[in-house]
Every structure is written in C-alpha cells, then in structure tokens.
Amino acid sequence: MNLKIGIVGLPNVGKSTLFNALTNAGALSANYPFATIEPNVGIVPVPDERLDVLAKMYDTEKIVPATVEFVDIAGLVAGASKGEGLGNKFLAHIRECQIICHVVRAFEDKDVVSYEETKAENGAPENNPASGDNPIIAQAVKKVNPKHDIDIINTELELADLETKEKIAAKRKKDASDEHVPFLTEKPVIYMFNVDEKTLVDDTKKAELRKLVEPAQAVFVNAKLEEEMAGMTKAEKMEFLESYGVKEDALGELVKAAYKTLGLQSFLTAGKKECRAWTIKKGATAPEAAGTIHTDFERGFIAAQICNYDDLVKLGSEKAVKEAGLMRTEGKTYVMREGDVVEFKFNV
Ligand code: GDP
C-alpha cells in the first residue's frame, strides 16, 4: 500500500516551498501565483528509526522503508472547478490521492502577496471587496485570513463534486453503468498551517487555528524553516528545529497525521537481505498483511512467526527472543499490531 497525499491550497500559501522541503525535489517556488503549473510528484521514505536499529542487528544489506507519495497540486482558486486558474486537470490529480493536505497560510509577511491581493491587482470587482474604494475593507481583506482561505478551497471542492455528479447524471440517461466515483469532499483532509516561528510555539494561537478545522487534524509547520533545512543530516535538522522549540519536521508530522486519519499502521520484516517497513490498515489480519508483500503469501498463508519490536531490541537478537519464549506463532485470525516483526510461512 502506497500512501498518496495531495497538497492543495491557495496560491502563495507555501505549497511549493513545503513540497520542496518534503521531497527535496527542487519544485519551482517563486513569489508568484501559479508558479507550480504542472503537478509535481515526489516519493519519499516514511521516517522510521526502527529500520536502522534492525539493520544493525541483522547486519542487513538493504533497508527498504515504506513510502509516501506527494502530489503538489497547483493553486486552487475561486472558480477552479469552472476552469478558472488551472481547472479540472488538477482536480483529477487530487482524485487519485487517499488524503488531502490542505496548506493554509497563517504567516504574516508583507513581501509575500496573498491571493486576495493579487485578485485586487488583477481587478475582479464582483467577488473582490478589496477593489472598492473603502480603505478599511481593503485593509481587512489584505490581512492573512485562514478561515476565509479555507472556505474558498472547500467551496471549490464542493463545486467540483457537484459538477461531477451532474456529469454522471447526464451520462446515466444513456448508460446505466455503475462506475465508482471518488468524490473530493469524501476524502479525509489534514490541515497544514504554515505559520511563522512565533506561532510554532504559541499554544493559544495554535488552538484557535485547530478549532477552525475540527474534527479534522491540524499540523503546524514553518515552510521557510523547513526549506532552510534542505541538505542537513537528520541529527542537524532535529537540533535546528529544537532551537525553535519544535520536536518533529513537517514530513514526520504530516505522515503521522495521515496514518492516524486513515487508520494505518506498519509492520516490519527483518533479515540479512533486507529490513523493511510495510503499511497496512489497523485491524488487518496476518494473511492480509502477508498479502501486502505478495498476493501468493496471502493465498498460501500458513502461519506468521511474530515478535514485538521492543522485545527484540531489549533482548538484542531473534535467538534471545525465542529463548525467552517471546516468539509467537500466529494463525489466520491474528490481528496485526503496530511494530510486529514478522516472518510469514506460506505454501504456494
Ligand atoms: P505556493 O504558490 O502555495 O506554492 O507558494 P510558494 O511555496 O511558491 O511560496 C510563495 C512565497 O511565499 C515564496 O516567496 C516563499 O518563499 C514564501 N513563503 C513560503 N512559506 C513561507 C513562510 O513560512 N514564511 C514566509 N515569510 N514566507 C514564506
């Protein structure tokens, strides 16, 4: 199972900067709406320190982490579902993702224009109070307004779904085939607030933002800091972030939130040839877990030899775990647990 996350948000909220930081893929980032014309795709390893520990223990040749795929979807603007901005092409890209990461600007920076300001410059009087003569209204609209920005994007997603529904209804008259349509608004969303350094450690402000999107999960990152960490080692990154009072980088935060929202967990396989992490649904049985490795493993499943990662680390080797009676043989109905280290027995 490959976790696929679609990144959406208004222009200039920091999507490309974050995508760069998340993938180090060198996506275009510039102070200009629509800098990200083509959706960028990046696949990165899910951070998992347990794999390094196991690799040492088993003197492993290869570490294979679980992966997460990011699709950076260019600026969604009011009217996108009708073809303004970049239109339906990129909505199709969101449809392929299991989860949406909605990036919301919550940082103040007078040098970075906001979406409303560019609308004011381009002049769109009908939906743009800032273009009026009232300086007070203009000022209010120019201020960073996360709630307003979130509403624009969510309305666009709803409109896109409505249009899809209309298309299906029209088609059904001729053709009654029951195709499965993944509606955008049915997808789980994680809100990623791009905040300044001060807000990163301001629990009151964060609680306010969190409240805007409940019950969805909120994560807080500073895209600029994340960008500055490109090229640093993991240890350097952590030290750098800690100096700002942060314990985890954006990738770690986002992946954790995505696993939680989607009800995912991982299990591990370890040996001389490779140490590997696999992603499965919580509640998956042993044969289902085996099936993520190979469908033959599920079909020919006999049993799973399982120990707990913490036991393995505490006792230092598979042999010691066996001697302590902590290696279990589990059958078809066993429900997998986070951190199970597994060897499947199967018959093909
Ligand atoms: P996108 O249009 O959503 O992809 O936005 P970009 O990632 O291209 O960012 C737009 C502008 O905002 C760029 O000039 C970035 O350097 C700047 N920017 C992004 N994140 C931050 C941040 O956290 N703080 C500040 N001050 N500027 C940021």
Residues whose N, C-alpha, C, O or C-beta is under 5 A from the ligand:
A	BS01	GDP	L10 P11 N12 V13 G14 K15 S16 T17 L18 L28 S29 A30 N31 Y32 A35 F107 E108 D109 V112 N194 V195 N222 A223 K224
